[in-house]
């Protein structure tokens, strides 16, 4: 694989494909959301950094890794981790959530 910057360089093909499928499911998108087509248009140019969404994905992956390693791991008694789906829930742009104001006594 070429141009892996966040995922491990020694990731296996099956693990990489599974990881990418989880991303597409978590965001409700296809591979072309982050990856540009080749010149022929028949395939995707996976190493290319031409799409801004790919840069955002890398930033988000670093954020998730930091959250899991530095914060969740210190309070997590159930072994759960934050994932893309935690916020995205099948949407490329997560819904905003603003809790209602607490009722005044």
C-alpha angles and dihedrals in degrees: 000000000000131000099011105162104163105018116072116275090227096052112140122241094246092049092048093050091047090049092050091048090053089053092052091048094046091051099033092234140117128245090265090067089080103013126070124220120255120250090270090051090223097103139024122258097227098182093051118110093196096116120076090213090067090056090049090049091055091049091049092049090053089049093050091048091051093047092050096043101039104031117012093047090059096055104023111111094163100055094243122146137199112256135176088266091058089079106011099051093187097320127107090220112038120233114255115243122202114174117227116259114266112258114260114243 
